[in-house]
């Protein structure tokens, strides 16, 4: 199978090279747009005695490499990047169907969140940002050793494990260009972490502190990309929070690039910035109010008002951006029917400003390491009642938003319940997945409210924050709920 990609890093196998598989148990479009995977691939292939090849779920079912079609079972080490909880099912299937028997290493945000469901499936776990530390990881695995951030499966859940934070003073110089989530483009990671304090989001905790790359460095990387592409994607949890976002975007446009930001915040958009984004070729503006009512946005600590959202939509329309995509969540603690209806009302106001509006509706997952981690899935202590209410809210929103002329996508309540179970789970959950015996109804207990004095499965991961601080934040949020 051939891919229309530019890969200046690819290496041909020769006798004596040790094979390392980089496995992304999800679609190619997401994997090729992941700057972390690009780092790992480049670092391994820069080593004299190793070759790295890539595996994706939708290419040969993840059992053969993209570069040469070599079966996974012929590789010595497999590095699995786990970005989403439901990828666990695909990862296990890849391991079984490929008959892989080498060393299996898991990393990525799911490991930094809670790796306990995976401890019987992998040999090692890497905690943190691996770019710049890949050589140490590979050599430690070969020797059967650990490092400060690489831990053997049998020791997971015991003593504290520190999470590595990468240095952003450099940037990946050379990368693969493929047709990914942002189209064919060069990836510029402008920063990591987030300075915001959204109560539902895990990014602030696991990628803290918020760090930004220097504009001069980013422009130097872009200069080298000119021979490959005419488009760059700016990657960060909130690109427009970069202190010099406007300067960066303007400079890239002057260099002749189209510019695609991975995310923007409505409250950072003004006339100048939207004009720049329009000049940079932006055709669709994505906004994440997350809730329709001001009350629920305060609970989520979004820091975005209805005025911010409407201003962003108005500016988009003024500068020829005809599509707005909006993200919302349901199943929030203390959520009323009026709060859900407020989503419809806000979308309706935006629809009057721009021709096309698409809306994504997802249930809230009370993620580990967030102030809402103690809350029940669905926002109601009676989990079954919460599931029923979620389904009713999603049906209501699909119907009413459709009437307003918006296109709507909504994941099932069951899908997000499974995400919650996997993010909160332990070995028992992992065993059921491995034995192909995972049934949602068997694990409803993981969806309920967690007592505040309870030891949590992920307490052993040291992200640098204090649990007592999270509890204080949660207490303040509970006063809003009541």
C-alpha positions as CSV (number, residue, x, y, z in Angstrom):
1,X,0.0,0.0,0.0
2,X,1.5,3.3,-1.1
3,X,0.9,6.7,0.6
4,X,1.0,10.1,-1.0
5,X,3.4,11.5,1.6
6,X,6.8,13.1,1.8
7,X,9.0,11.2,4.1
8,X,12.6,12.4,4.3
9,X,13.2,10.5,7.5
10,X,12.4,7.0,6.2
11,X,15.2,4.4,6.6
12,X,15.7,1.1,4.8
13,X,16.3,-2.0,6.9
14,X,19.6,-3.8,6.7
15,X,21.0,-6.7,8.6
16,X,22.0,-5.8,12.1
17,X,19.4,-3.0,12.6
18,X,17.0,-3.5,15.5
19,X,13.4,-2.9,14.5
20,X,11.2,-0.5,16.6
21,X,7.5,-0.3,15.7
22,X,5.6,3.0,16.4
23,X,2.0,1.9,16.8
24,X,-0.9,4.4,16.7
25,X,-4.0,2.3,17.2
26,X,-6.3,4.8,15.5
27,X,-6.6,6.4,12.0
28,X,-3.7,7.5,9.9
29,X,-5.1,11.1,9.6
30,X,-4.8,11.6,13.3
31,X,-1.4,9.8,13.7
32,X,0.4,11.7,10.9
33,X,-0.9,15.0,12.5
34,X,0.6,14.1,15.9
35,X,3.8,16.0,16.4
36,X,4.8,13.7,19.3
37,X,4.8,10.7,17.1
38,X,6.8,12.6,14.5
39,X,9.4,13.3,17.2
40,X,9.7,9.6,18.2
41,X,10.0,8.5,14.6
42,X,12.7,11.0,13.8
43,X,14.7,10.3,16.9
44,X,14.8,6.6,16.5
45,X,15.7,6.7,12.8
46,X,18.6,9.1,13.7
47,X,20.2,6.3,15.7
48,X,22.8,4.1,13.9
49,X,21.6,0.7,15.1
50,X,17.8,1.1,14.9
51,X,15.1,1.5,12.4
52,X,11.6,2.7,13.2
53,X,8.5,2.1,11.1
54,X,4.9,3.1,11.6
55,X,1.6,1.2,12.2
56,X,-1.9,2.6,12.0
57,X,-5.2,1.0,12.8
58,X,-6.7,1.7,9.3
59,X,-3.6,0.6,7.4
60,X,-3.2,-3.2,7.2
61,X,-5.4,-3.3,10.4
62,X,-2.3,-2.2,12.3
63,X,-0.4,-5.5,11.7
64,X,2.0,-4.4,8.9
65,X,4.2,-1.3,8.6
66,X,3.4,1.7,6.3
67,X,6.9,1.9,5.0
68,X,7.7,-1.6,4.0
69,X,4.7,-3.8,4.8
70,X,6.8,-5.7,7.3
71,X,4.7,-7.7,9.8
72,X,4.7,-6.3,13.4
73,X,5.7,-9.7,14.7
74,X,9.2,-9.2,13.1
75,X,9.9,-6.1,15.2
76,X,11.9,-6.2,18.5
77,X,10.1,-3.4,20.4
78,X,6.6,-1.9,19.9
79,X,5.9,1.6,21.2
80,X,2.1,2.2,21.5
81,X,0.9,5.8,21.6
82,X,-2.5,5.8,23.5
83,X,-4.3,9.1,22.9
84,X,-7.8,7.9,23.5
85,X,-9.3,5.4,26.0
86,X,-11.2,3.5,23.4
87,X,-8.0,2.8,21.5
88,X,-7.3,0.2,24.2
89,X,-9.6,-2.2,22.3
90,X,-7.7,-1.6,19.0
91,X,-4.3,-1.9,20.6
92,X,-5.2,-5.3,22.1
93,X,-6.5,-6.5,18.8
94,X,-3.4,-5.4,17.0
95,X,-1.2,-7.3,19.5
96,X,-3.2,-10.5,19.2
97,X,-3.8,-10.5,15.4
98,X,-0.1,-9.6,14.7
99,X,1.2,-12.4,17.0
100,X,3.7,-9.8,18.4
101,X,5.9,-11.3,21.1
102,X,8.5,-8.5,21.5
103,X,8.6,-5.8,24.2
104,X,5.5,-3.7,24.4
105,X,5.8,-0.1,25.7
106,X,2.8,2.2,26.3
107,X,2.9,6.0,26.5
108,X,0.8,9.0,25.7
109,X,-1.9,11.0,27.6
110,X,-3.8,7.8,28.6
111,X,-0.8,6.5,30.4
112,X,-0.3,9.9,32.1
113,X,-4.0,9.8,33.1
114,X,-4.3,6.2,34.5
115,X,-2.5,3.2,33.1
116,X,-3.9,0.6,35.6
117,X,-6.3,-1.0,33.1
118,X,-3.3,-1.7,30.9
119,X,-0.8,-3.2,33.3
120,X,-1.3,-6.8,32.2
121,X,-1.1,-5.9,28.5
122,X,2.2,-4.1,28.3
123,X,5.7,-4.6,29.6
124,X,6.7,-1.0,30.2
125,X,5.0,2.4,30.7
126,X,6.5,5.8,29.9
127,X,5.2,8.7,31.9
128,X,5.5,12.2,30.3
129,X,6.7,13.9,27.2
130,X,9.2,11.6,25.5
131,X,10.7,13.9,22.9
132,X,14.4,14.2,23.6
133,X,14.4,11.1,25.8
134,X,13.6,8.4,23.2
135,X,17.2,7.0,23.1
136,X,17.2,6.5,26.8
137,X,13.8,4.7,26.6
138,X,14.9,2.3,23.9
139,X,18.3,1.4,25.5
140,X,16.7,0.9,28.9
141,X,14.1,-1.5,27.4
142,X,16.8,-3.5,25.7
143,X,18.7,-3.9,29.0
144,X,15.5,-4.8,30.9
145,X,16.0,-1.7,33.0
146,X,13.9,1.3,34.1
147,X,14.5,5.0,34.1
148,X,13.0,7.8,36.1
149,X,10.1,7.9,33.7
150,X,10.0,4.4,32.2
151,X,8.5,1.9,34.7
152,X,8.0,-1.9,34.4
153,X,4.3,-3.0,34.4
154,X,4.7,-5.0,37.7
155,X,5.6,-1.8,39.6
156,X,2.7,0.3,38.4
157,X,0.5,1.7,41.1
158,X,3.0,1.5,43.9
159,X,5.5,4.2,44.6
160,X,5.1,7.7,43.1
161,X,6.2,8.1,39.5
162,X,7.3,11.5,38.3
163,X,6.1,12.8,34.9
164,X,8.7,14.1,32.4
165,X,8.4,17.6,31.0
166,X,10.2,18.2,27.7
167,X,12.3,21.3,26.8
168,X,10.7,23.4,24.1
169,X,13.8,25.4,23.3
170,X,14.2,23.4,20.0
171,X,11.7,22.1,17.5
172,X,11.6,19.1,15.2
173,X,13.5,20.1,12.1
174,X,12.4,17.5,9.6
175,X,9.0,15.7,9.5
176,X,6.7,13.6,7.4
177,X,4.1,15.4,5.4
178,X,1.0,13.4,4.8
179,X,-2.7,14.1,4.4
180,X,-3.7,14.4,8.0
181,X,-6.2,16.1,10.2
182,X,-5.1,19.5,9.0
183,X,-4.5,18.5,5.4
184,X,-1.1,18.3,3.8
185,X,1.0,20.7,5.9
186,X,4.0,21.2,8.2
187,X,3.3,21.0,11.9
188,X,4.5,23.8,14.1
189,X,4.0,23.1,17.8
190,X,3.7,26.6,19.2
191,X,3.3,25.5,22.8
192,X,2.4,22.9,25.3
193,X,0.1,22.9,28.3
194,X,-2.6,25.5,29.0
195,X,-2.8,28.6,31.1
196,X,-6.6,28.3,31.5
197,X,-8.3,26.6,34.4
198,X,-11.2,24.7,32.8
199,X,-12.6,22.4,35.5
200,X,-13.3,19.5,33.1
201,X,-10.0,19.5,31.1
202,X,-7.0,17.3,31.9
203,X,-4.5,19.2,29.8
204,X,-3.8,21.8,32.5
205,X,-2.7,19.1,35.0
206,X,-0.8,16.6,32.8
207,X,1.0,19.1,30.6
208,X,1.7,21.7,33.2
209,X,3.4,24.2,33.2
210,X,2.2,26.1,30.1
211,X,5.2,26.6,27.8
212,X,5.5,28.6,24.6
213,X,8.1,28.3,21.8
214,X,9.9,31.4,20.6
215,X,8.5,32.9,17.4
216,X,12.0,33.2,15.9
217,X,12.5,29.4,16.2
218,X,9.1,28.6,14.7
219,X,9.8,30.9,11.7
220,X,13.1,29.2,11.2
221,X,11.4,25.8,11.0
222,X,8.8,27.2,8.6
223,X,11.5,28.6,6.4
224,X,12.9,25.0,6.0
225,X,9.4,23.7,5.2
226,X,8.9,25.9,2.2
227,X,10.4,23.3,-0.2
228,X,7.8,20.8,0.9
229,X,4.5,22.6,1.6
230,X,2.6,25.9,1.3
231,X,0.6,25.3,4.5
232,X,1.4,25.1,8.2
233,X,-0.7,23.9,11.1
234,X,-0.2,25.7,14.4
235,X,-0.5,23.2,17.2
236,X,-1.3,23.9,20.9
237,X,-4.2,23.5,23.3
238,X,-5.0,27.2,22.5
239,X,-2.9,28.6,19.8
240,X,-4.2,32.2,20.2
241,X,-3.1,32.2,23.8
242,X,0.5,32.4,22.6
243,X,1.7,35.9,23.6
244,X,2.9,36.6,20.1
245,X,0.2,34.7,18.1
246,X,-0.6,37.6,15.8
247,X,3.1,38.3,15.0
248,X,3.6,34.6,14.2
249,X,0.5,34.3,12.0
250,X,1.3,37.5,10.1
251,X,4.9,36.5,9.5
252,X,3.8,33.0,8.2
253,X,1.4,34.7,5.8
254,X,4.1,37.1,4.6
255,X,6.2,34.0,3.9
256,X,3.5,32.7,1.6
257,X,1.9,30.1,3.9
258,X,-1.7,29.2,4.4
259,X,-2.1,28.9,8.2
260,X,-4.4,26.5,10.1
261,X,-4.6,26.8,13.9
262,X,-5.5,23.6,15.7
263,X,-7.7,25.6,18.2
264,X,-8.7,29.2,19.0
265,X,-10.5,30.7,22.0
266,X,-13.5,33.0,21.3
267,X,-12.3,35.5,23.9
268,X,-9.0,36.0,22.1
269,X,-10.5,36.9,18.7
270,X,-10.6,40.5,17.6
271,X,-10.8,42.3,14.3
272,X,-7.1,42.1,13.6
273,X,-6.7,38.4,14.5
274,X,-9.8,37.2,12.5
275,X,-8.6,39.3,9.5
276,X,-5.2,37.5,9.7
277,X,-6.8,34.1,10.0
278,X,-9.0,34.9,7.0
279,X,-5.9,36.0,5.0
280,X,-4.2,32.8,6.1
281,X,-6.9,30.7,4.3
282,X,-9.1,29.8,7.3
283,X,-12.5,28.7,6.0
284,X,-14.1,27.4,9.2
285,X,-13.9,28.8,12.7
286,X,-14.1,26.4,15.6
287,X,-15.5,27.6,19.0
288,X,-15.9,25.6,22.1
289,X,-18.4,27.3,24.5
290,X,-19.0,23.8,26.0
291,X,-22.2,25.0,27.6
292,X,-25.1,27.2,26.5
293,X,-25.8,29.0,29.8
294,X,-23.6,31.3,31.7
295,X,-24.2,29.3,34.9
296,X,-22.8,26.1,33.3
297,X,-19.9,27.9,31.8
298,X,-19.0,29.2,35.2
299,X,-19.1,25.7,36.5
300,X,-16.7,24.6,33.7
301,X,-14.6,27.8,34.3
302,X,-14.5,28.4,30.5
303,X,-13.9,32.1,30.9
304,X,-16.0,32.6,27.7
305,X,-19.2,34.7,27.6
306,X,-22.0,34.6,25.2
307,X,-20.9,38.0,24.0
308,X,-17.4,36.5,23.2
309,X,-19.1,33.7,21.1
310,X,-21.4,36.1,19.2
311,X,-18.5,38.5,18.6
312,X,-16.4,35.7,17.2
313,X,-19.2,34.6,14.9
314,X,-19.8,38.2,13.7
315,X,-16.2,38.8,13.0
316,X,-16.0,35.5,11.1
317,X,-18.9,36.4,8.9
318,X,-17.5,39.9,8.3
319,X,-14.2,38.4,7.0
320,X,-15.7,35.8,4.7
321,X,-15.5,32.8,7.0
322,X,-18.8,31.2,6.4
323,X,-18.7,28.2,8.7
324,X,-18.6,27.9,12.4
325,X,-18.2,24.7,14.3
326,X,-19.3,24.7,18.0
327,X,-18.6,22.1,20.7
328,X,-20.9,21.5,23.7
329,X,-21.1,19.1,26.6
330,X,-24.2,17.6,28.4
331,X,-24.5,15.7,31.6
332,X,-22.9,18.4,33.7
333,X,-23.4,18.4,37.5
334,X,-26.6,20.4,38.4
335,X,-27.6,20.8,34.7
336,X,-31.2,21.7,34.2
337,X,-33.5,21.5,31.1
338,X,-33.1,25.3,30.8
339,X,-29.3,24.9,30.6
340,X,-29.7,22.4,27.8
341,X,-32.2,24.6,26.0
342,X,-29.7,27.4,26.3
343,X,-27.4,25.5,23.9
344,X,-30.2,25.7,21.2
345,X,-30.7,29.4,21.9
346,X,-27.0,30.2,21.6
347,X,-26.6,28.2,18.4
348,X,-29.6,29.9,16.9
349,X,-28.1,33.3,17.6
350,X,-24.8,32.2,15.9
351,X,-26.8,30.8,13.0
352,X,-28.3,34.2,12.3
353,X,-24.7,35.6,11.9
354,X,-23.1,32.9,9.7
355,X,-24.6,30.7,7.0
356,X,-23.4,27.3,8.2
357,X,-23.1,26.1,11.7
358,X,-22.2,22.6,12.8
359,X,-22.5,21.4,16.4
360,X,-20.8,18.6,18.2
361,X,-22.5,17.3,21.4
362,X,-20.7,15.1,23.8
363,X,-21.4,13.9,27.4
364,X,-19.0,15.1,30.0
365,X,-16.3,12.6,31.1
366,X,-15.3,13.4,34.7
367,X,-11.6,12.9,33.9
368,X,-8.9,11.9,36.5
369,X,-6.7,14.8,37.6
370,X,-9.5,17.4,37.2
371,X,-11.6,19.1,39.9
372,X,-14.7,17.2,38.5
373,X,-13.1,13.7,38.9
374,X,-15.2,12.9,41.9
375,X,-18.5,13.6,40.0
376,X,-20.7,10.8,38.6
377,X,-21.0,10.2,34.9
378,X,-24.2,11.9,33.7
379,X,-24.1,14.4,36.5
380,X,-26.6,12.3,38.6
381,X,-25.8,10.0,41.5
382,X,-28.2,7.4,40.2
383,X,-26.1,6.3,37.2
384,X,-28.9,4.5,35.3
385,X,-31.1,7.6,35.6
386,X,-28.1,9.7,34.5
387,X,-27.7,7.6,31.4
388,X,-31.4,7.8,30.6
389,X,-31.3,11.6,31.0
390,X,-28.2,11.9,28.8
391,X,-29.9,10.1,26.0
392,X,-33.0,12.3,26.3
393,X,-30.8,15.5,26.2
394,X,-29.0,14.3,23.1
395,X,-32.2,13.4,21.3
396,X,-33.7,16.8,22.3
397,X,-30.7,18.7,21.0
398,X,-30.5,16.8,17.7
399,X,-34.1,17.6,17.1
400,X,-34.1,21.2,18.1
401,X,-30.8,22.1,16.6
402,X,-31.8,20.4,13.3
403,X,-34.9,22.7,13.3
404,X,-32.6,25.7,13.5
405,X,-30.7,24.6,10.4
406,X,-27.5,23.4,12.2
407,X,-25.9,20.1,11.4
408,X,-25.4,18.0,14.5
409,X,-23.1,15.2,15.4
410,X,-23.4,13.5,18.8
411,X,-21.6,10.4,20.2
412,X,-23.6,7.9,22.1
413,X,-23.9,8.1,25.9
414,X,-22.7,4.5,26.0
415,X,-19.4,5.4,24.2
416,X,-18.6,8.1,26.7
417,X,-19.6,5.9,29.6
418,X,-17.0,3.4,28.4
419,X,-14.4,6.2,28.2
420,X,-15.2,7.1,31.8
421,X,-14.8,3.5,33.0
422,X,-11.5,3.1,31.2
423,X,-10.1,6.4,32.5
424,X,-11.1,5.4,36.1
425,X,-10.5,1.7,35.8
426,X,-8.1,-0.9,37.2
427,X,-6.7,-4.3,36.4
428,X,-10.2,-5.8,36.5
429,X,-11.3,-3.6,33.7
430,X,-8.2,-4.3,31.6
431,X,-8.6,-8.1,32.1
432,X,-12.1,-7.9,30.7
433,X,-10.8,-6.0,27.6
434,X,-8.0,-8.5,27.1
435,X,-10.4,-11.4,27.3
436,X,-12.8,-9.7,24.9
437,X,-15.4,-9.8,27.7
438,X,-15.9,-6.1,28.4
439,X,-19.6,-5.3,28.9
440,X,-20.7,-1.9,30.0
441,X,-23.4,-3.2,32.4
442,X,-20.7,-5.1,34.3
443,X,-18.8,-1.9,35.2
444,X,-21.5,0.6,36.1
445,X,-19.9,0.9,39.5
446,X,-17.1,2.9,37.9
447,X,-19.5,5.5,36.7
448,X,-20.8,6.6,40.1
449,X,-19.7,9.4,42.5
450,X,-16.3,8.9,44.1
451,X,-15.9,9.7,47.7
452,X,-13.6,12.6,48.4
453,X,-11.5,10.8,51.0
454,X,-11.0,7.7,48.7
455,X,-7.6,6.7,47.4
456,X,-7.7,7.0,43.6
457,X,-6.0,4.6,41.2
458,X,-4.0,7.4,39.6
459,X,-2.8,9.0,42.9
460,X,0.7,7.5,42.3
461,X,1.3,9.7,39.2
462,X,3.1,12.9,40.2
463,X,2.1,15.6,37.8
464,X,3.3,18.3,40.2
465,X,-0.1,19.4,41.5
466,X,-1.5,18.7,45.0
467,X,-4.7,16.7,45.4
468,X,-5.7,19.0,48.3
469,X,-5.7,21.9,45.8
470,X,-8.0,20.0,43.5
471,X,-10.3,19.2,46.4
472,X,-10.5,22.9,47.3
473,X,-11.4,23.7,43.7
474,X,-14.0,21.0,43.7
475,X,-15.6,22.4,46.9
476,X,-15.9,25.8,45.2
477,X,-17.5,24.2,42.2
478,X,-20.0,22.3,44.4
479,X,-21.2,25.6,45.7
480,X,-22.1,26.6,42.1
481,X,-23.9,23.3,41.5
482,X,-26.0,23.7,44.6
